[in-house]
Structures are given as structure tokens and as C-alpha cells.
């Protein structure tokens, strides 16, 4: 990640590999002298990265409501995460029942979709 100017008085960063830009959060503490790694920066501010890590950690047979998944992942609601979690890349981790979205390991979701419990 490289610093990429300011946006509304907050530091903006740009990924050297994918050109994805992130802006530090309000109340963000300045970087320690010597900086942090790209991985550490993504863990703090990149919701796509945070969601991917949380999806990879989902266990077979364990289901989370949408709000539980967001809390477990450590995503700050209101940070534009809804557009990300509704992306088709995450469909294999989600199923719906009774108006609620559930998250789980792809094998568990597929099984319950085949049985008609989830759609």
C-alpha cells in the first residue's frame, strides 16, 4: 500500500497490485513509526479482505445470521459493506430462510439448498 493523498482530511492509500483505494477510518490512530504491513492495513480497513478471511474461516454445519456474521468478521456497519457482502462471489457462503440470510461453509449451504431448507 502506498499513501495516495488526502480525502476529506483523511489519509488515502492505494494498493500497488490491484489499485484498490481505501481511506483511513474516523478516529483512526496514526501509523506507528516504521509503518505496518499491507496485510495489517487490509485487516483494519479493507472490507473485501475482511469478509474473505471470515468466509474462509466458516466451519461446516455452523450457521450465522447476517448480523452475527458481520459482527464475527469485525466489519464496521455503515462502511459500505452491504454492497460487498451482496456480491455474487459470496453467494456460495449464503442462503436465505424465513427472510433471514445465513452464512456458513459452502458445503453446508449447498446441502441445505438441495434439501430445500435454504434458497
trRosetta pair geometry for C-beta under 8 A, 3 or more apart (Angstrom, degrees):
i j d omega theta_ij theta_ji phi_ij phi_ji
1 13 4.5 15 179 174 116 125
1 14 6.9 148 -154 70 68 31
1 15 5.8 -40 -96 -96 71 52
1 16 7.0 -133 -78 -15 20 85
1 22 7.9 -40 -135 39 132 110
1 38 5.0 150 -11 -116 91 85
1 41 5.2 -74 10 81 157 162
1 42 7.9 -177 -49 -49 130 80
2 13 6.6 154 76 -156 33 73
2 14 5.5 -25 62 61 87 85
2 16 6.1 88 -16 -66 105 92
3 11 6.3 -62 -136 -168 98 107
3 12 7.4 95 -168 77 59 54
3 13 6.1 -53 -105 -102 38 70
4 12 4.7 -73 78 109 87 96
4 13 5.8 117 13 -140 98 16
4 14 3.9 75 -49 -14 148 108
4 21 6.2 -95 73 -127 152 107
5 12 5.4 -6 75 49 68 117
6 9 6.1 7 175 -117 123 15
6 10 6.5 140 -159 64 78 29
6 11 6.3 -48 -105 -96 71 38
6 12 6.3 162 -120 0 16 96
7 10 5.8 -34 69 62 72 84
7 12 4.7 74 -7 -58 106 124
7 23 5.1 -76 58 -110 126 133
8 23 7.7 46 43 -171 101 149
10 23 5.1 76 105 176 121 103
10 24 5.0 -147 178 60 104 86
10 25 7.9 170 -158 38 144 3
10 26 7.4 -81 -90 -78 138 57
10 28 7.4 91 -149 26 109 131
11 23 7.2 157 87 -154 43 61
11 24 4.8 40 58 -2 89 124
11 28 8.0 -111 38 90 104 146
12 21 6.0 5 180 -175 106 109
12 22 7.2 169 -155 88 62 37
12 23 4.9 -30 -102 -99 76 77
12 24 7.7 -122 -76 -2 33 75
13 21 6.8 163 84 -152 46 60
13 22 5.3 -12 59 61 95 84
13 23 7.7 173 18 -88 71 29
13 24 7.6 81 -11 -47 104 80
13 41 6.6 -84 112 176 170 142
13 45 7.7 100 42 85 127 153
14 19 6.2 -14 -175 -151 103 49
14 20 7.3 162 -153 80 56 36
14 21 4.9 -23 -98 -97 76 81
15 18 4.8 6 98 49 135 80
15 19 6.2 -70 68 -13 84 9
15 20 4.6 27 14 47 126 82
15 21 7.6 -129 5 -69 76 37
15 38 7.4 87 -126 -153 85 122
20 46 7.1 67 125 -128 138 117
20 48 7.6 -95 -150 34 157 141
22 41 7.6 155 66 155 142 103
22 45 4.6 113 164 133 143 123
22 46 5.7 -91 -72 -79 147 75
23 45 7.8 -163 68 -168 33 133
24 28 4.1 -104 168 37 109 172
24 45 6.7 -77 -112 -98 45 144
25 28 4.7 128 62 -60 69 104
25 44 7.7 -127 1 156 119 96
25 45 6.5 -156 -30 -108 97 95
25 76 7.1 88 -126 26 144 165
25 79 7.5 -37 -107 -113 111 127
31 35 5.4 4 162 -121 135 53
31 36 5.8 -128 -144 -4 104 96
32 35 7.1 -150 71 -53 69 5
32 36 6.7 90 34 -56 96 88
36 40 4.1 -103 167 87 117 135
36 41 5.7 143 94 -53 114 82
37 40 4.7 99 55 6 78 101
37 41 7.0 -142 96 -4 43 87
38 41 5.6 -56 -150 37 34 113
38 42 6.3 34 153 -19 67 105
39 42 5.8 -54 -147 36 29 111
39 43 6.4 34 153 -23 63 106
40 43 5.6 -52 -149 32 32 115
40 44 6.8 25 155 -14 62 107
41 44 6.0 -63 -156 37 32 108
41 45 6.2 -31 169 29 68 112
41 46 7.4 64 122 -16 72 107
42 45 6.9 -90 -131 57 23 72
42 46 4.0 -34 -149 27 72 131
42 49 4.0 -13 170 73 113 174
42 50 7.7 -169 151 -45 76 71
43 46 7.7 3 -29 39 18 91
43 49 6.9 -94 -73 118 41 125
43 50 6.8 107 -144 -87 43 85
43 53 7.7 15 -111 -4 82 163
46 49 3.9 49 101 15 115 116
46 50 6.4 162 90 -16 61 85
47 50 5.3 -53 -139 39 37 115
47 51 6.0 37 161 -20 69 105
47 75 5.9 65 -133 -131 99 108
47 79 6.0 165 -62 108 133 114
47 80 6.7 -173 18 84 155 84
47 81 4.8 -142 -162 -101 147 86
47 84 5.2 173 118 14 116 167
48 51 6.1 -57 -147 37 25 108
48 52 6.4 27 154 -20 62 109
48 84 5.6 -137 -83 -143 68 131
49 52 5.7 -55 -147 35 29 112
49 53 6.4 28 156 -17 65 106
50 53 6.0 -56 -150 36 28 109
50 54 6.4 25 153 -16 63 109
50 73 5.5 101 151 166 97 106
50 74 6.4 -116 -162 73 126 91
50 75 5.8 145 117 -81 139 85
51 54 5.6 -57 -146 40 32 111
51 55 6.2 35 154 -22 67 106
51 73 6.1 17 -99 -158 51 154
51 75 6.9 30 -69 -72 84 132
51 81 7.3 151 -60 -154 123 101
51 84 5.8 176 -6 136 157 122
51 85 6.2 -154 -129 -84 144 79
51 90 6.9 -49 156 -89 126 140
52 55 5.7 -53 -146 35 29 112
52 56 6.4 29 155 -19 63 107
53 56 5.8 -56 -149 36 30 112
53 57 6.5 24 153 -17 63 110
53 73 7.6 129 77 -145 87 90
54 57 5.8 -62 -150 38 32 110
54 58 7.3 54 148 -46 62 87
54 69 6.9 115 150 -177 134 85
54 72 6.4 124 -147 107 121 93
54 73 3.6 -38 -73 -106 157 99
54 74 7.8 -171 -73 22 124 79
54 75 8.0 -67 -19 -33 155 105
55 58 5.8 -29 -161 -8 39 115
55 90 6.5 -126 -92 -127 145 95
55 93 5.0 -78 -138 -89 108 159
55 103 7.7 -105 -108 -170 74 118
58 62 7.0 -160 -170 75 72 100
58 64 7.8 -117 -122 9 104 115
58 93 6.4 142 7 -144 163 109
58 103 6.4 -120 -108 147 139 94
58 104 5.6 156 175 -168 127 31
58 105 4.7 -176 118 -67 100 61
59 62 4.5 43 73 21 100 124
59 104 7.8 -57 74 -158 47 78
59 105 5.9 -64 132 -41 16 121
60 104 7.5 72 -133 168 30 103
60 105 4.4 -60 -80 48 54 154
60 107 5.6 -17 -114 70 108 116
60 108 5.2 160 -151 -48 60 109
61 104 7.5 169 35 -164 8 130
61 105 7.5 -1 4 28 46 121
61 108 5.5 -161 -55 -103 33 131
62 104 6.2 168 82 -129 50 97
62 105 7.5 72 45 -11 77 98
62 108 7.6 -136 36 -50 42 175
63 102 4.7 -3 -173 -176 113 122
63 103 7.0 144 -158 69 60 43
63 104 4.6 -44 -98 -63 67 122
63 108 7.0 -149 -70 138 89 137
64 68 4.1 -137 -169 96 96 114
64 69 4.2 129 109 -63 129 81
64 72 6.2 -72 -136 2 160 144
64 102 6.7 144 70 -159 38 67
64 103 4.7 -24 62 59 95 98
64 104 7.0 156 15 -69 72 67
65 68 4.6 90 53 8 77 107
65 69 7.0 -144 90 -8 37 87
65 100 5.7 -52 -133 -179 98 122
65 101 7.3 97 -166 76 57 58
65 102 6.3 -47 -99 -102 41 67
65 103 7.9 16 109 14 6 86
66 69 5.8 -56 -149 33 29 111
66 70 6.5 29 155 -18 65 105
66 85 7.6 113 -151 146 101 150
66 100 7.0 -152 -2 -173 99 74
66 101 4.2 55 -59 71 116 104
66 102 7.5 -92 -44 -78 66 25
66 103 6.9 111 -96 -24 47 104
67 70 5.8 -51 -147 35 32 112
67 71 6.4 30 154 -15 64 107
68 71 5.8 -57 -148 40 31 109
68 72 6.0 32 154 -21 67 109
68 103 7.9 -153 80 38 91 111
69 72 5.6 -55 -142 38 30 112
69 73 6.2 27 158 -18 65 109
69 103 4.1 65 -85 25 147 149
70 73 6.0 -58 -147 38 26 109
70 75 4.9 -81 -162 57 76 115
70 77 6.4 56 158 -74 141 90
70 81 6.9 116 -132 120 110 150
70 85 7.6 -58 -84 -61 96 158
71 74 7.6 36 176 -72 33 32
71 75 7.9 -82 -68 43 20 76
75 79 6.9 -144 179 48 83 121
75 81 4.8 83 175 -106 136 160
76 79 4.6 73 81 -23 95 130
76 81 7.6 158 68 -28 51 129
77 81 6.9 -89 -118 35 42 127
78 81 7.9 21 34 14 20 96
80 83 5.9 -30 178 27 78 112
80 84 7.0 78 129 -17 77 105
81 84 5.3 -62 -157 40 49 114
81 85 5.9 35 154 -15 83 106
82 85 6.2 -57 -139 41 30 100
82 86 6.1 20 163 -12 64 114
83 86 6.2 -66 -145 43 25 105
83 87 7.1 50 149 -51 59 90
84 87 5.8 -32 -165 -11 37 117
84 90 7.9 71 146 -14 65 142
85 90 5.9 -76 -157 77 51 163
85 94 8.0 109 171 -66 90 142
86 90 7.7 -80 -97 58 3 120
87 90 5.7 82 71 10 79 99
88 91 5.3 -15 -158 -21 55 119
90 93 5.1 -53 -171 40 75 114
90 94 6.1 56 135 -14 88 115
91 94 5.9 -78 -143 47 34 101
92 106 4.3 1 155 -119 105 111
92 109 6.4 144 172 73 48 142
92 110 7.4 -6 -155 -55 82 97
93 103 5.4 10 150 -149 96 83
93 104 6.9 177 -167 58 64 35
93 105 7.7 -40 -125 -130 76 12
93 106 6.1 -56 -78 -73 57 74
93 109 6.4 175 -151 -30 17 154
94 101 5.6 -15 -161 -171 112 105
94 102 6.9 144 -153 76 58 46
94 103 5.8 -28 -94 -95 69 66
94 109 6.7 57 58 -131 14 145
95 101 7.5 151 79 -154 30 59
95 102 5.3 -23 65 61 81 97
95 104 7.5 -25 16 28 108 104
95 109 4.8 176 -32 -149 114 92
95 112 6.0 134 113 89 174 117
95 113 5.7 -140 -116 -67 127 95
95 117 7.8 49 145 98 143 81
95 118 3.0 14 165 178 133 143
95 119 6.8 131 -168 51 83 30
96 99 7.4 6 -177 -119 104 8
96 100 6.8 162 -151 80 67 38
96 101 5.4 -36 -95 -97 80 61
96 102 7.2 164 -95 14 28 79
96 118 6.3 119 49 -162 34 81
96 119 5.3 -41 65 62 90 83
97 100 6.3 -25 71 60 63 86
97 102 6.5 0 23 -6 101 123
97 117 6.2 -20 -93 154 141 68
97 118 5.2 -80 -48 -104 104 63
97 119 7.1 135 -77 10 62 78
102 109 7.8 176 99 -106 96 92
102 118 6.7 -104 49 -109 120 128
104 108 4.2 -74 132 84 130 130
104 109 5.3 164 67 -53 96 85
105 108 4.7 85 62 7 85 107
105 109 7.1 -160 88 -7 41 87
106 109 5.6 -56 -143 38 34 111
106 110 6.1 35 159 -21 68 107
107 110 5.8 -53 -144 37 29 112
107 111 6.3 33 156 -22 63 106
108 111 5.8 -52 -147 33 29 113
108 112 6.5 17 159 -8 64 108
109 112 6.3 -66 -151 43 28 102
109 113 6.2 28 153 -21 66 110
109 118 6.5 -78 -157 80 67 160
110 113 5.7 -57 -146 36 29 112
110 114 6.3 30 156 -19 65 106
111 114 5.9 -58 -153 35 28 110
111 115 6.4 16 153 -10 64 111
112 115 5.6 -55 -141 44 36 109
112 117 4.2 -69 -169 63 93 116
112 118 4.4 62 118 6 108 109
113 116 7.7 46 179 -70 30 23
113 117 7.6 -83 -68 55 24 71
113 118 4.9 -56 -77 80 65 96
113 119 6.8 106 -131 -117 84 21
116 119 8.0 13 -154 -73 50 77
